[in-house]
């Protein structure tokens, strides 16, 4: 019995015809998880629970009372709270922490009869571009086990890539859904900031964090977005904009005006095969009647520094709660309050998290606040204004998702700045709070996945999904 379905519509059809059951689907994915356990994709698999839920879903399907996601087997990133389950953000400091409530998105997925099969490995507190910063070890790429899966949602991307689940949920702060999606050859969607509730998501940088999807098809991304999006009384940053029926409204887009970054073709830092993929896409789009024009983004060199100054500042604030007193890891060597704070945090956090907390604290300190944090906020506004100005003229902005394909494990780890530069094309959407999607475009000469990214106006997910679905079939 095959579990390899390219879209949920195929699964739904199979479940309704009796060709397959939810129970058989879960068993098939569990078998795949065990077979490829060495890829280190999951921090925990909810085997017995997933099987029990699958049996209940099968009953609902027979009775005709099942939800929109009945039989969709989903993995969640290990920074998403699920009541009664451990949630660690792949950090020692939360190693044995059990969540006392569920994230809004988890409640919404379960309400539509999705089956959550486990929690996926990720960079510690979602900080990284390679999934090498996890307390539980790196995630390996299914396409080449000597390569990274990307980060920080590397486990979620690799789970879909290796067919350990049908779809996965990740979080995207500066590209943490889109970049691993590119490295693993799957579809990675980051919606507009404020489209999906952040309630129950362990915070990294609150003005950037956004829940995203990792799927094999645009239709599945649309369906998951529809289920998870919308107002939530627990998240005051959410938009009240009505949620369309994204999946049902996917249609052929008209002719579009598309901008592409000329720096993506001229920069020596972008791999030659990535450039070729971009050129091929531009030629295909032009041949199909779209207007595709080169642009230069004035603030390109400021994207990465602006993002990291602001994200690290927010991280230093958000992670202050992990103090060895309230919950989580407490050092056994502590003797008083001060040593409890110092030892618990220095022993509980990994190297990259400590680096970001210290840099964030530095840019927020009295002597440097204006020089770094305040200035970065002003530059963020300039970046947002310029991006919106471009999107007033163009329907979409096209870039590579990442400057090269998945790199070797351990290769970039020694120089954090090199790793940070992997976010050069993804942080623009994050800084501007706009929706963006990474789409697989085949493999390079080494058999590694390549991808391109489209970015669009705020709350124009429907148009982005329509065009993405068309583009993948072009």
C-alpha positions in Angstrom: 0.0 0.0 0.0 1.7 3.2 -1.1 1.9 6.2 1.2 3.5 8.4 -1.4 0.9 10.9 -2.5 1.9 14.2 -4.1 -1.1 16.1 -2.8 -3.7 15.8 -0.1 -6.5 15.7 -2.8 -5.1 12.3 -3.8 -5.1 11.1 -0.2 -8.6 12.3 0.3 -9.8 10.5 -2.8 -8.0 7.3 -1.6 -9.5 7.5 1.8 -13.0 8.1 0.5 -12.8 5.2 -2.0 -11.3 2.8 0.6 -8.1 2.4 -1.4 -6.2 3.3 1.8 -7.0 4.1 5.5 -5.6 6.8 7.8 -4.2 3.9 9.9 -2.3 2.5 7.0 -0.9 5.9 6.1 0.4 6.5 9.6 2.0 3.0 9.7 3.7 3.7 6.3 5.1 7.0 7.6 6.3 5.3 10.8 8.1 2.7 8.8 9.8 5.4 6.8 10.8 7.3 10.0 12.4 4.1 11.5 14.2 3.4 8.2 15.7 6.9 8.0 16.2 7.5 11.8 19.9 8.2 11.2 18.9 11.5 9.4 18.0 12.8 12.9 14.7 14.4 11.7 12.5 13.9 14.7 13.2 14.8 18.4 10.1 12.7 19.3 7.7 10.5 17.4 4.1 10.2 18.8 3.7 6.6 17.5 0.9 5.2 19.6 -1.0 8.5 19.8 -0.9 9.0 16.0 -2.1 5.4 15.4 -5.0 6.0 17.9 -6.0 9.3 16.2 -5.8 7.6 12.8 -8.3 4.9 13.8 -10.7 7.6 15.1 -10.3 9.5 11.9 -11.1 6.4 9.9 -14.4 6.1 11.8 -15.2 9.7 11.1 -14.5 9.2 7.4 -16.9 6.3 7.2 -19.6 8.3 9.1 -19.0 11.3 6.8 -18.2 13.6 9.7 -14.4 14.1 9.1 -12.7 17.5 8.9 -10.9 19.3 6.0 -7.5 17.6 6.9 -8.8 14.1 7.7 -5.9 11.7 7.2 -3.3 14.3 6.5 -0.2 13.2 8.6 1.7 16.3 9.8 4.9 16.9 11.7 5.4 20.0 13.8 8.6 21.9 14.5 9.9 21.4 18.1 9.1 25.1 19.0 5.4 24.6 18.7 3.5 23.8 21.9 1.3 20.8 22.0 -0.5 20.2 25.3 0.8 17.2 27.3 3.8 16.8 25.0 7.4 17.9 25.4 8.5 21.0 23.6 12.2 21.8 23.7 13.1 24.2 20.8 15.9 21.7 20.4 17.6 23.2 23.5 19.1 21.6 26.6 17.4 24.4 28.7 14.0 23.0 27.8 15.1 19.3 27.5 12.3 17.9 29.8 9.7 20.6 29.6 6.1 19.5 28.9 3.7 22.1 27.5 0.6 22.9 29.5 -1.3 24.2 26.5 -1.4 23.9 22.7 -0.6 26.5 20.2 -3.6 27.9 18.4 -2.4 26.4 15.1 -2.2 22.9 16.8 -5.8 23.2 18.0 -6.9 24.3 14.5 -5.1 21.4 12.8 -6.5 18.8 15.2 -10.0 20.3 14.9 -9.9 19.4 11.2 -8.7 15.9 11.9 -5.0 16.2 11.0 -2.8 13.6 12.6 0.3 14.9 14.3 3.0 12.3 14.0 5.9 13.9 16.0 8.0 17.0 16.7 10.9 17.8 14.4 14.5 18.7 15.1 15.4 22.3 14.5 18.2 24.8 15.2 18.1 25.7 18.9 15.4 28.3 19.5 15.1 28.6 15.7 18.5 30.2 15.4 20.4 28.9 12.4 20.5 28.3 8.7 21.8 24.7 8.7 20.0 22.8 11.5 23.5 22.3 13.0 22.8 24.3 16.2 20.5 21.7 17.7 21.2 20.2 21.2 20.1 16.9 19.6 22.6 17.1 16.8 22.3 18.1 13.1 19.6 17.0 10.6 21.0 15.4 7.5 19.7 16.0 4.0 17.8 13.0 2.5 19.2 13.9 -1.0 22.8 13.6 0.3 23.5 12.6 3.9 26.8 14.5 4.0 24.8 17.8 3.5 22.7 20.0 5.8 18.9 20.1 5.5 18.9 23.9 6.0 17.6 25.8 9.0 16.1 26.5 11.2 13.1 24.2 10.2 15.5 21.6 8.8 13.7 18.7 10.5 10.3 19.8 9.2 11.7 20.1 5.6 13.6 16.8 5.7 10.5 15.0 7.1 8.5 16.0 4.0 11.5 15.4 1.7 12.1 11.8 3.1 8.3 11.0 3.1 8.2 10.6 6.9 4.9 12.6 6.8 2.7 14.3 4.2 3.3 17.9 5.3 5.1 19.7 8.1 4.7 23.0 10.0 7.7 25.2 10.6 8.4 28.8 11.7 10.1 31.4 9.6 11.9 34.3 11.2 14.4 35.3 8.5 13.9 32.4 6.1 13.7 29.4 8.4 10.9 27.8 6.3 12.0 28.9 2.9 15.7 28.1 3.0 15.3 24.5 4.2 12.5 24.1 1.7 15.0 25.1 -1.0 17.7 22.7 0.3 15.2 19.8 0.5 13.3 20.4 -2.7 9.9 21.1 -1.2 7.4 24.0 -1.2 8.0 26.5 1.7 5.5 29.2 2.4 5.9 32.1 4.7 2.6 34.1 5.0 2.2 37.8 5.7 3.2 38.8 9.3 -0.1 38.7 11.3 -1.8 36.1 9.1 -1.3 33.2 11.4 -1.4 33.2 15.2 1.9 33.0 17.1 0.2 31.9 20.3 2.0 28.8 21.6 5.0 29.3 19.4 8.3 29.6 21.4 9.4 33.2 20.6 12.7 34.0 19.0 12.1 37.5 17.4 8.5 38.5 18.0 8.3 41.1 15.2 9.5 38.6 12.6 8.4 35.1 13.7 5.7 33.6 11.5 4.3 30.1 11.1 4.9 28.6 7.7 4.2 25.3 5.8 6.4 22.7 4.1 4.6 20.7 1.5 4.9 18.8 -1.7 2.3 20.9 -3.5 1.0 24.5 -3.6 -2.5 23.2 -3.1 -1.5 21.6 0.3 0.2 24.9 1.4 -3.1 26.7 0.5 -5.2 24.3 2.5 -3.0 24.4 5.6 -2.8 28.2 5.4 -6.6 28.4 5.2 -7.0 26.1 8.3 -4.4 27.9 10.4 -5.0 31.6 9.4 -7.3 34.1 11.0 -8.1 36.1 14.1 -7.1 34.7 17.5 -7.9 36.4 20.8 -4.5 35.2 22.2 -2.5 37.1 19.6 -3.1 40.9 19.4 -0.7 41.3 16.4 -3.0 39.3 14.1 -4.8 41.0 11.3 -8.6 40.9 11.2 -8.5 40.5 7.4 -10.9 37.7 6.4 -9.4 34.4 5.4 -10.3 33.3 1.9 -10.8 29.7 0.8 -7.3 29.6 -0.5 -7.3 26.0 -1.7 -10.6 26.2 -3.6 -9.7 29.5 -5.2 -6.5 28.5 -6.9 -6.9 29.6 -10.5 -4.7 30.4 -13.5 -3.1 33.8 -13.0 -3.3 36.5 -15.7 -0.2 38.0 -17.2 2.1 39.4 -14.5 4.7 42.1 -14.2 7.6 40.5 -12.4 10.8 42.1 -11.1 14.0 40.2 -10.5 17.1 41.3 -8.6 19.9 41.8 -11.0 22.4 41.4 -8.2 21.3 37.7 -8.0 23.0 37.3 -11.5 25.9 39.7 -11.0 27.0 38.7 -7.5 30.1 36.4 -7.3 28.5 35.0 -4.1 25.7 33.3 -6.0 26.4 29.8 -7.4 26.5 29.5 -11.2 23.8 26.8 -11.3 21.5 28.9 -9.1 22.1 31.8 -11.6 21.2 29.4 -14.5 18.0 28.4 -12.8 17.0 32.0 -12.4 17.8 32.8 -16.1 15.9 29.8 -17.3 12.8 30.8 -15.2 13.0 34.4 -16.6 13.1 33.1 -20.1 10.2 30.8 -19.6 8.1 33.5 -18.0 8.9 35.9 -20.8 8.0 33.3 -23.4 4.7 32.8 -21.7 3.8 36.5 -22.0 4.8 37.9 -18.6 6.8 41.1 -18.3 10.0 40.4 -16.5 12.3 43.2 -15.7 15.6 43.6 -13.9 15.7 45.8 -10.8 18.4 46.9 -8.4 17.5 47.0 -4.7 19.2 50.0 -3.1 19.4 48.5 0.4 20.5 45.0 -0.5 23.8 45.3 1.5 21.8 46.4 4.6 19.3 43.6 4.6 21.3 41.0 6.6 22.9 43.4 9.1 19.6 45.1 9.8 17.8 41.8 10.3 20.4 40.4 12.6 20.7 43.5 14.8 16.9 43.5 15.3 16.4 39.8 15.6 19.2 39.4 18.1 17.9 42.3 20.2 14.5 40.7 20.3 16.1 37.3 21.1 18.0 38.7 24.1 14.7 40.0 25.5 12.6 36.9 24.7 15.1 34.4 26.1 15.5 36.3 29.4 12.7 34.1 30.7 14.9 31.0 30.7 16.6 31.7 34.0 16.7 28.4 35.8 14.1 29.6 38.3 10.7 29.5 36.6 10.9 26.4 34.4 13.3 24.4 32.3 16.9 23.4 33.1 18.4 24.4 36.4 22.1 23.8 37.0 22.9 21.2 39.7 26.0 23.3 40.6 24.1 26.4 41.6 24.4 27.6 45.2 22.5 30.9 45.2 20.2 33.0 43.0 23.0 34.6 41.0 24.8 31.3 40.3 21.5 29.8 39.4 21.0 32.4 36.7 24.6 32.3 35.5 25.1 28.5 35.5 21.7 27.5 34.2 21.9 29.9 31.2 25.5 29.2 30.4 25.1 25.4 30.6 21.6 25.3 29.2 22.0 27.4 26.0 24.2 26.4 23.1 27.0 28.4 21.5 24.9 30.2 18.8 22.1 31.1 21.1 24.6 32.6 23.6 26.2 34.5 20.8 22.9 36.0 19.7 21.8 36.9 23.2 25.1 38.7 23.9 25.0 40.6 20.6 21.4 41.5 21.2 22.1 42.7 24.7 25.0 44.7 23.4 22.9 46.5 20.7 20.2 47.3 23.3 22.7 48.6 25.9 22.6 52.3 26.9 25.8 53.3 25.0 24.9 51.6 21.7 21.1 51.6 21.5 20.9 54.6 19.2 23.9 53.6 17.1 22.6 50.1 16.4 19.1 49.2 17.4 17.4 52.5 16.8 19.3 52.9 13.5 18.3 49.4 12.4 14.7 50.2 13.0 14.9 53.2 10.7 16.6 51.2 8.0 13.9 48.5 8.4 11.3 51.2 7.6 13.3 52.3 4.5 13.6 48.6 3.4 9.8 48.1 3.9 8.9 51.3 2.1 11.2 50.5 -0.9 9.9 47.0 -1.2 6.3 48.2 -1.1 7.2 50.8 -3.7 8.5 48.1 -6.0 5.3 46.0 -5.4 3.2 48.9 -6.3 4.8 48.7 -9.8 5.3 45.0 -10.0 3.1 42.0 -9.0 5.9 39.8 -7.8 9.6 40.0 -7.0 11.7 36.9 -8.1 15.0 35.9 -6.5 16.9 32.7 -5.7 15.8 31.3 -2.3 19.4 30.7 -1.3 22.8 31.7 -3.0 23.7 28.0 -3.4 22.5 24.5 -2.8 22.8 22.6 0.5 26.4 22.8 1.8 28.3 20.1 3.6 27.8 19.4 7.3 30.2 21.4 9.4 31.5 23.4 6.5 30.1 26.8 7.4 29.8 26.3 11.1 33.2 27.8 11.9 32.3 31.3 10.6 28.8 32.5 11.7 28.9 35.5 9.3 29.1 33.2 6.3 26.1 31.3 7.6 24.2 34.6 8.2 24.8 35.6 4.6 22.7 32.6 3.5 19.7 34.7 4.5 20.5 37.4 1.9 17.4 36.7 -0.3 15.0 35.6 2.4 15.2 38.4 5.0 13.7 41.1 2.7 10.2 39.5 3.1 10.8 39.1 6.8 11.8 42.7 7.4 8.9 44.0 5.3 6.4 41.5 6.9 5.4 40.3 3.4 4.4 36.8 2.1 7.0 34.8 0.2 7.3 31.3 -1.1 10.2 29.0 -2.1 9.5 26.7 -5.1 11.6 23.7 -6.1 13.1 24.0 -9.6 14.8 20.7 -10.0 18.3 19.5 -9.0 21.8 20.7 -9.8 24.6 18.6 -11.4 25.3 17.0 -7.9 21.7 15.9 -7.6 21.0 18.6 -4.9 17.7 20.5 -4.9 17.6 24.1 -6.2 14.8 26.7 -5.7 13.5 30.1 -6.5 11.5 32.5 -4.3 8.6 34.8 -5.2 7.6 37.7 -2.9 4.3 39.6 -3.1 2.2 42.3 -1.4 0.9 42.0 2.1 -2.1 39.7 2.4 -1.9 38.7 -1.3 -1.3 35.0 -0.5 -4.1 34.0 -2.9 -2.3 35.7 -5.9 1.0 34.2 -4.7 -0.4 30.7 -4.4 -2.1 31.0 -7.8 1.1 32.1 -9.5 3.2 29.5 -7.7 0.9 26.6 -8.7 1.1 27.8 -12.4 4.9 28.3 -12.2 5.5 24.8 -11.0 3.5 23.5 -14.0 5.2 25.8 -16.5 
